[in-house]
Amino acid sequence: MKKPSAQFWNSLFIIVGGVILLLEISGEEKNVYAMILGLVLLMFGLYRATNFWVDTKDDHKKEKEETDNRNS
């Protein structure tokens, strides 16, 4: 299983990217580079989070099987 801190970093990338993007979209002066940075951070966080969720989606089933095997 991956480190629990990976989920923290994924969430942080998503939040920071979203905040940068929202601030730049809502402002009067639009900095294109900041908007690109916000979008890249948002998409990078979503990509990592999706891969993390796919890797760990069946962990609860494996843990249940292990405990069932130990109890038998």
N, C-alpha and C positions, 0 to 999 in steps of 0.2 A: 504494500500500500504506500502511496506517496505521502510526503510530509503534509501535515495539516496546515503548515504555513503557505503551501501552494495556493490553497483556496483564498487565503488572506490577500496574497499578491494579485491573484486574478480579480478579486473584488476591488482592490485598490486601483488597478489599471482601468477597470470599467468606470469607477466613480470619478477618478481624476480626468479621464478622457471625456466623459460626459459633461463634467463641470466646465472644462475648458471650451468645449464645443458650444454649450449653452450660453456661456458668457460672451463668446465671440459672435454668435448669431444674434443675440439680443442687443448688443451694443450698437451705437451709431457708426463708429468707425470699425470696419471689419478688417482684421489682420488675417490674410489668407494663410500664412504659415502657421499661425496658432490654430486656425480651424483644421488644417491638415494634421497637425500634431495631435489635436484632440480626437479626431477621427481615427488616426492610426492607433492611439492608445486604447480607444474604445474597442476597436476591432481586434487588436492584439489580446486584450483582456477577455473578450468573448471567445476567441479562438482557443486560448489556453483553458478557459473554464469549460468549454464544450469537451475538449480532449480529456480533462480531468474527470468530468462527469461520466464520460463513456468508459474510462478505465476503471472507475470505482462503482459503477451502477449495480453490479452483482455481488459486492462485498458482503452485504448483509446475508445473502444466501449462503455464501461460503462459510461465514462465521457460524451460521445456524447448523450447517452440516457438520462442522468441526465439533461443535458442542454436543450434537446428537451422537456422533461417533465416540466421543469420550464417555458419554453417559451409558452407552451400550456395553 
